[in-house]
C-alpha cells in the first residue's frame, strides 16, 4: 500500500567592463625606460600583496565551499592543515582556511585543485585525483555522502579525535553522518539550513531535517532520483509521502522500529500505519495546536501524511507526493504549504506528536 497524492504545492523557489581608449603618446627613450621600470615595480608589489593575503586565514564566514558537519560549528578539515598525499581528515571548527576549501563536483571532493577525498578501507585520506580511482567516487543524498566503491558513508568517529571515517550508512549517528555544503549551486545556504538539526527537542530536529530536504530538493533538481532512492529505501517509483516521513524521523535520530520495509524497519510506506509507530494522537478540531515535527494525517483515498515544520494556528507542512509531476524523477514533487482542507478530496484528520517531544 502507499499514500495518496495531494493536489496542491507551493511555488518553486526562484534562483536569481567597459573599455577605455587613449591616444598614443610619444615618449623619448629615457621616458620609455622609466615607464617600463615603474610597471615592473608595480607588478611586483601587486604580486607580493596577493601572496601575503593568501597566507592570512580567511574569516569564519568566508564564502569558500566548506562542508559543514551536523556537529554545530565543525567543518570537514585536512588534519594539521597539511594538504598532501596521505593526509587524514578530521572535523574541526570552521575557519575558512585552505584546508577546509572542499569542492564537490563530478562525484569528487577536491581540495587545492588536485587532491581528492579517497577511501582505502574505512579510512578517509587525501590522494592525487584520478578519474580511474573508484575509491574517490562519491554520491550526495542531500544531507550525506556515500562512497560508491565501498557503499559506506562519510562520518565522524565517535572518539575524541574527531577523525573522519566511513561507516555503514544504516547505522550511523545522525549528526555524525550529516554534511551540508555552505555553498550550494553557487549560493550560500548555511544560514538557510541553520540550525544544524541538533536540538535536544526531537520535534525541532524533525522539522529541521524536513527543511534541509526541502532545500536540497529545490536547489538540486539533478539529485531528485538519488533523493527518492534514499527516501523510499530503494523503491523510487512508489508514492512516497509516508516514506518521506520515515526518512525524516530516521535522519533526526528517531527511526521507526517496526516499519514494513528496510533495515531495522525504519521505512513505513503505508501512511495509515504510521499511527502505530508510537505517537500521541490529537484529533483535528480538538483544540490542539500542532508543534514542529508533528505528523499531519489527511484522509485522502489511501491516506496521506505531512511533516509540520512550523506549528501554531497556521501550521506549515512539507511532504512528498504533491500530485504535481516532477519531470526529473517522473514521480510526485515535494511541496510546502499550509493547506489543512482539500475540499471533497480530503481533510486533515489528526496530528501525531512524538512522545518525547
For each residue, the residues with C-beta under 8 A, 3 or more apart:
1: 269 270 272 302
2: 238 239 240 242 269 270 271 302
3: 239 240 241 242 269 270 271 300 302 303 304 305 321
4: 239 241 271 300 301 302 303 304 321 346
5: 239 300 304 321 322 323 332
6: 241 298 300 304 319 321 322 323 335 339 342 345 346
7: 322 323 324 342 345
8: 322 323 335 337 339 342
9: 322 323 324 333 334 335 336 337
10: 335 336 337
11: 14
12: 218
13: 218 219
14: 11
15: 185 187 219
16:
17:
18:
19:
20:
21:
22: 25
23:
24:
25: 22
26:
27: 31 32 35
28: 31 32
29: 32 33
30: 33 34
31: 27 28 34 35
32: 27 28 29 35 36
33: 29 30 36 37
34: 30 31 37 38
35: 27 31 32 38 39
36: 32 33 39 40
37: 33 34 40 41
38: 34 35 41 42
39: 35 36 42 43
40: 36 37 43 44
41: 37 38 44 45
42: 38 39 45 46
43: 39 40 46 47
44: 40 41 47 48
45: 41 42 48 49
46: 42 43 49 50
47: 43 44 50 51
48: 44 45 51 52
49: 45 46 52 53
50: 46 47 53 54
51: 47 48 54 55
52: 48 49 55 56
53: 49 50 56
54: 50 51
55: 51 52
56: 52 53
57: 95 96 97
58: 62 64 95 96 97
59: 62 96
60: 94 95 96
61: 96
62: 58 59 66 96
63: 182 183 188
64: 58 96 100 101 182 183
65: 101 102 103 104 181 182 183
66: 62 75 76 94 96 100 101 102 181 182 183
67: 75 76 100 102 104 109 179 180 181 182
68: 74 75 94 179 180 181 182 190 196
69: 74 75 76 91 156 175 176 178 179 196
70: 143 174 175 176 177 178 179 180 196 197 198
71: 74 91 156 175 176 196 198
72: 195 196 198
73: 93 94
74: 68 69 71 91 92 93 94 156 162
75: 66 67 68 69 91 92 93 94 95 100 182
76: 66 67 69 89 91 100 102 154 164 179
77: 81 89 90 91 92 99 100
78: 81 82 83 87 89 90 99 100 111 126
79: 82 87 88 89 90 163
80: 87
81: 77 78 97 98 99
82: 78 79 87 99
83: 78 87 98 99 111 112 115 126
84: 87 115 126
85: 115 126 127 128
86: 125 126 127
87: 78 79 80 82 83 84 115 125 126
88: 79 123 124 125 163 164
89: 76 77 78 79 117 124 125 126 163 164
90: 77 78 79 161 162 163 164
91: 69 71 74 75 76 77 156 162 164
92: 74 75 77 95 100 162
93: 73 74 75
94: 60 66 68 73 74 75 100 182
95: 57 58 60 75 92 100
96: 57 58 59 60 61 62 64 66 100
97: 57 58 81 100 101
98: 81 83 101 111 112
99: 77 78 81 82 83 111
100: 64 66 67 75 76 77 78 92 94 95 96 97
101: 64 65 66 97 98 111 112
102: 65 66 67 76 109 110 111 117
103: 65 109 110 111
104: 65 67 108 109 138 140 145 181
105: 108 110
106:
107: 137 138 139 148
108: 104 105 116 117 129 136 137 138
109: 67 102 103 104 116 117 136 138 145
110: 102 103 105 113 114 115 116 117 129
111: 78 83 98 99 101 102 103 115 116 117 126
112: 83 98 101 115
113: 110
114: 110 128 129
115: 83 84 85 87 110 111 112 126 127 128 129
116: 108 109 110 111 126 127 128 129 130 133 136
117: 89 102 108 109 110 111 124 126 136 138 154
118: 124 125 126 127 133 135 136
119: 122 123 124 135 136 147 149 150 152 166
120: 123 125 135
121: 150
122: 119 150 152 165 166 167
123: 88 119 120 165 166
124: 88 89 117 118 119 154 164 165 166
125: 86 87 88 89 118 120
126: 78 83 84 85 86 87 89 111 115 116 117 118
127: 85 86 115 116 118 130 133 135 136
128: 85 114 115 116
129: 108 110 114 115 116 133 136
130: 116 127 133 136
131:
132:
133: 116 118 127 129 130 136
134: 137 148 149
135: 118 119 120 127 147 149 150
136: 108 109 116 117 118 119 127 129 130 133
137: 107 108 134 147 148 149
138: 104 107 108 109 117 145 146 147 148 154
139: 107 145 146 148 226
140: 104 144 145 220 223 226
141: 144 145 146 223 226 227 230
142: 212 213 216 217 220 223 226 227 230
143: 70 178 179 180 209 212 213 216 251
144: 140 141 153 154 169 177 178 179
145: 104 109 138 139 140 141 153 154 179
146: 138 139 141 151 152 153 154 169
147: 119 135 137 138 150 151 152 153 154 166
148: 107 134 137 138 139 151
149: 119 134 135 137
150: 119 121 122 135 147 166
151: 146 147 148 169
152: 119 122 146 147 166 167 168 169
153: 144 145 146 147 166 167 168 169 172 177
154: 76 117 124 138 144 145 146 147 164 166 177 179
155: 164 165 166 167 172 173 176 177
156: 69 71 74 91 162 163 164 165 176
157: 161 162 163 164 165
158: 173 176
159: 162 163
160:
161: 90 157
162: 74 90 91 92 156 157 159
163: 79 88 89 90 156 157 159
164: 76 88 89 90 91 124 154 155 156 157
165: 122 123 124 155 156 157
166: 119 122 123 124 147 150 152 153 154 155
167: 122 152 153 155 171 172 177
168: 152 153 171 172
169: 144 146 151 152 153 172 177
170: 263 264
171: 167 168
172: 153 155 167 168 169 176 177
173: 155 158 176 177 253
174: 70 177 178 197 205 250 251 252 253
175: 69 70 71 178 196 197 198 253
176: 69 70 71 155 156 158 172 173
177: 70 144 153 154 155 167 169 172 173 174
178: 69 70 143 144 174 175 196 197 251
179: 67 68 69 70 76 143 144 145 154
180: 67 68 70 143 189 190 193 196 212
181: 65 66 67 68 104 184 189
182: 63 64 65 66 67 68 75 94 188 189 190
183: 63 64 65 66 186 187 188 189
184: 181 187 189 215 219 220
185: 15 219 220
186: 183
187: 15 183 184 219
188: 63 182 183 191
189: 180 181 182 183 184 192 193 215 219
190: 68 180 182 193 194
191: 188 194
192: 189 215
193: 180 189 190 196 211 212 215
194: 190 191
195: 72 198 199 208
196: 68 69 70 71 72 175 178 180 193 208
197: 70 174 175 178 205 208 209 212 251 252
198: 70 71 72 175 195 205
199: 195 204 205 208
200:
201: 204 205 293 357
202: 205 206 252 253 254 293 354 356 357
203: 206 207 291 292 293 294 353 354 357
204: 199 201 207 208 292 293
205: 174 197 198 199 201 202 208 209 252 253 254 293
206: 202 203 209 210 248 249 252 254 292 293 307 354
207: 203 204 210 211 292 293 307 308 309 310
208: 195 196 197 199 204 205 211 212 252
209: 143 197 205 206 212 213 248 251 252
210: 206 207 213 214 248 307 309 318
211: 193 207 208 214 215 309 318
212: 142 143 180 193 197 208 209 215 216
213: 142 143 209 210 216 217 227 244 247 248 318 334
214: 210 211 217 218 309 318 334 336
215: 184 189 192 193 211 212 218 219
216: 142 143 212 213 219 220 223 227
217: 142 213 214 220 221 223 224 227 334
218: 12 13 214 215 334
219: 13 15 184 185 187 189 215 216
220: 140 142 184 185 216 217 223 224
221: 217 224 328
222: 328
223: 140 141 142 216 217 220 226 227
224: 217 220 221 227 228 326 328 329
225: 228 229 236 328 329
226: 139 140 141 142 223 229 230
227: 141 142 213 216 217 223 224 230 231
228: 224 225 231 232 236 240 329 331
229: 225 226 232 234 236
230: 141 142 226 227 233 247
231: 227 228 236 240 243 244 247 320
232: 228 229 235 236 238 240 243 267 269
233: 230 243 261 262 266 267 269
234: 229
235: 232 238 243 261 269
236: 225 228 229 231 232 240 329 331
237: 330 331
238: 2 232 235 243 269
239: 2 3 4 5 302 320 321 331 332
240: 2 3 228 231 232 236 243 244 269 320 321 331 332
241: 3 4 6 244 245 271 304 305 306 319 320 321
242: 2 3 245 246 268 269 270 271 273 274 303 305
243: 231 232 233 235 238 240 246 247 267 268 269 320
244: 213 231 240 241 247 248 307 319 320 321 334
245: 241 242 248 249 268 274 295 305 306 307 319
246: 242 243 249 250 255 256 259 262 266 267 268 269 274
247: 213 230 231 243 244 250 251 266 267
248: 206 209 210 213 244 245 251 252 307
249: 206 245 246 252 254 255 256 266
250: 174 246 247 254 255 256 266
251: 143 174 178 197 209 247 248
252: 174 197 202 205 206 208 209 248 249 293
253: 173 174 175 202 205
254: 202 205 206 249 250 354
255: 246 249 250 264 266
256: 246 249 250 259 265 266 267 268 274 277
257: 264 265 266 277 278
258: 265 276 277
259: 246 256 262 265 266 267 268 269 273 277
260: 265 267 268 269 270 273
261: 233 235 265 267 269
262: 233 246 259 265 266 267
263: 170 266
264: 170 255 257
265: 256 257 258 259 260 261 262
266: 233 246 247 249 250 255 256 257 259 262 263
267: 232 233 243 246 247 256 259 260 261 262
268: 242 243 245 246 256 259 260 273 274 277
269: 1 2 3 232 233 235 238 240 242 243 246 259 260 261
270: 1 2 3 242 260 273 274 303
271: 2 3 4 241 242 274 297 302 303 304 305
272: 1 275 303
273: 242 259 260 268 270 276 277
274: 242 245 246 256 268 270 271 277 279 295 297 305 352
275: 272 279 281 297 350 352
276: 258 273
277: 256 257 258 259 268 273 274
278: 257 354 355
279: 274 275 295 352 353 354 355
280: 352 353 354 355
281: 275 350 351 352
282: 286 288 290 294 350 351 352 353
283: 286 288 349 350
284: 340 347 348 349 350 351
285:
286: 282 283
287:
288: 282 283 351
289: 311 312 313
290: 282 294 296 308 311 312 315 351 353
291: 203 294 308 311 353 357
292: 203 204 206 207 308 309 310 311
293: 201 202 203 204 205 206 207 252 307 308 353 354 357
294: 203 282 290 291 307 308 311 315 351 352 353 354 357
295: 245 274 279 305 306 307 308 351 352 353
296: 290 305 306 307 308 315 317 340 348 351
297: 271 274 275 303 304 305 348 349 350 351 352
298: 6 303 304 305 306 342 346 347 348 349
299: 303 304 346 347 349
300: 3 4 5 6 303 304 342 345 346
301: 4 346
302: 1 2 3 4 239 271
303: 3 4 242 270 271 272 297 298 299 300
304: 3 4 5 6 241 271 297 298 299 300 319 321 346
305: 3 241 242 245 271 274 295 296 297 298 319
306: 241 245 295 296 298 317 318 319
307: 206 207 210 244 245 248 293 294 295 296 317 318 319
308: 207 290 291 292 293 294 295 296 311 315 316 317 351
309: 207 210 211 214 292 316 317 318 336
310: 207 292 314 315 316
311: 289 290 291 292 294 308 315
312: 289 290 315
313: 289
314: 310 338
315: 290 294 296 308 310 311 312 338 340
316: 308 309 310 336 337 338
317: 296 306 307 308 309 335 336 337 338 339
318: 210 211 213 214 306 307 309 334 335 336
319: 6 241 244 245 304 305 306 307 322 334 335
320: 231 239 240 241 243 244 332 334 335
321: 3 4 5 6 239 240 241 244 304 331 332
322: 5 6 7 8 9 319 332 333 334 335
323: 5 6 7 8 9 332 333
324: 7 9 332 333 335
325: 330 331 332 333
326: 224 329 330 331 332 333 334
327: 330
328: 221 222 224 225
329: 224 225 228 236 326
330: 237 325 326 327
331: 228 236 237 239 240 321 325 326
332: 5 239 240 320 321 322 323 324 325 326
333: 9 322 323 324 325 326
334: 9 213 214 217 218 244 318 319 320 322 326
335: 6 8 9 10 317 318 319 320 322 324
336: 9 10 214 309 316 317 318
337: 8 9 10 316 317
338: 314 315 316 317
339: 6 8 317 342
340: 284 296 315 347 348
341: 347 348
342: 6 7 8 298 300 339 345 346 347
343:
344:
345: 6 7 300 342
346: 4 6 298 299 300 301 304 342
347: 284 298 299 340 341 342
348: 284 296 297 298 340 341 351
349: 283 284 297 298 299
350: 275 281 282 283 284 297
351: 281 282 284 288 290 294 295 296 297 308 348
352: 274 275 279 280 281 282 294 295 297
353: 203 279 280 282 290 291 293 294 295 357
354: 202 203 206 254 278 279 280 293 294 357
355: 278 279 280
356: 202
357: 201 202 203 291 293 294 353 354
